[in-house]
Amino acid sequence: MIQTKNVKLTPKELFAILILRYVKQRWWLFAWIWILAIIIGLQETYDYFAYFFMVFAIVYPILVVIQFWRYVKSKDNKILFLERHYEIDSEKINGIIDQDTYSPIKLEHFIKVVMIRKTYLLYVAKSQFIYIPIDSFESESDRVWFENEIIKKIKK
């Protein structure tokens, strides 16, 4: 069993993770919107649809950023930003916020692992993850054990 150092997710880090994850999943959508906007913009005359689509191509990314910013700043998400540490063994991960607040999750409940910004995101649902930064491990041997024992099991 290993134990991590205390980890505290900040709103700025969560915002960056959410934006990066969204762009990695939907880069093709942005590319198509911008390509079509450029093609429409190269026309000699514009109709209402052309104006609408060019404005949409500019406004859509801004709306996505605003949506994530509002989510991160929501008072309903305060538990995400509390300091915690993890106790990890070969069968489960315990997230411990304080003496009375902890959440054990069996490894079989994790569905995938994603690495973003030197951070492991261990997903328990499509949009719900556990945040474990690489630098939260006490030693390099703990991190290697985590990758060999935990990450490999989740990826199977």
N, C-alpha and C positions, 0 to 999 in steps of 0.2 A: 504494500500500500504506500502511496505517496501523498503528500499534501502540498498544495500550492501556497504561494505567498498570497497576501490579500490583494484582491482585484477590485477595481472600481471603474465601471464603464461610465464615461462622461457623455453628456449630450452631443458634444462635438464628434466624438469617436463613433457613437451610434449613427449619427447623421452621415458621416463618411462611409461607414459600412453599408448602410441602406442604399445610398446613392451608387456606390461601386457595384453592389450586388445587382441592383436594378439595371444598370448600364451593361454589365456583363451578360445578363439574361436577355435584354431587349435592344442590344446595339443595332440589330438588323432593322428594327422598327424606326429608329432615329435615322438610319441611313436611307431607308426608302422615303421617309417623309422629306428629308432634305434634298434627295435626288429629284423627286417629283416637284418640289418647290423650285429648284433651279431650272428644271425643264419648263415649267409653267412660266417662270420669270423671264425666260429667254424669248417668249412669244412677243410679237409686235403689238398685239392688242390684248386687253384683259377684259374678262367678263366678271360677274360677281363671284362665281366659283373660284376663279383664279385669285382674286383679292382675298377671299375667305381662306383658301388653302395656304397662301403665302403668310398670312397673319397667323394661321393655325400652326405652321411650321416654326414660327418664332415663339408663340405663346405656349405650346404644348410642353416643351422642356422646362419652361419657367413654372408652369402649373405642377409638374412632377416634383420639382424642388420644393415648392411651397407646401405641397401635400406631405412630403417627408419631414419638412421643418415643423409643421403643425403637429405631426405625430410625435416627434422627438420632444417637443416642448409641452405636450399634454401633461396635465397634472395626474392623469390616470396611470402614467407610466413611471411613477416615482420609485417603485420597487426595483426597476431595472438599474437604477443608478445607486443603489445601496452597496456598500463595500461588503465583499464576501470572500471566502476561500473555498477550495474544493479538496475533499478527501477522495482519492481515486484508488480503487482496487480493481482486480481483474473481472469483477462481476457488476459493479455499479459505480456511479459517481454521486457523491453527496455534496450538494451546494449548501454551505453553512453561512448564514448571515449573522446570527447571534446564537446564544445558547438555546433559545426556544424556537428559532426559525431555521429550519433546514429542509432540504428536499432531496431525497434519494431517487435516482433514476437508474434502472437496470440498463445495461448496455444493449440488450435486445430491443429496447424501445427507441434507440437512435436510428434515424433513417439515412443520414448522410453526414459527411464532414466536408467543409469548405474552408480553404485557407485564404484569408484576405488580410492584407496589411500586417503580416507577422502575428496573426491571430487565428486560432482554431475556432470555427463556428460549428458546434455539434448540434445538428438539427433533430428535434423531437417531433416536429410538425413542419408543414410546408413553409411557414414563416415564423416559427418559434425556435430559437436556438440558445445554446449555452456559449458564453463568450469566455475563452481561455487564451490569454496572450502567451506567446512563447516565453517572454521574460518573467512569467509568473512562477515558473518551476524553480525549485530550490537549487537544483544542480543540472548540469548537462546530462548526467546519467538518468535523472528523473524524466527529462524530456524524451530521451531515447526510449526509455521503458514505456512511456505514454504512447509514443508513436508505434512501437512494436506490439504492444499488448492491447491498446485501446483503439487506436485509429485503424489498424488492420482488421480488428474484429468488426468495427462498425462498417467498413467498406465492403466486407464480405456480404 
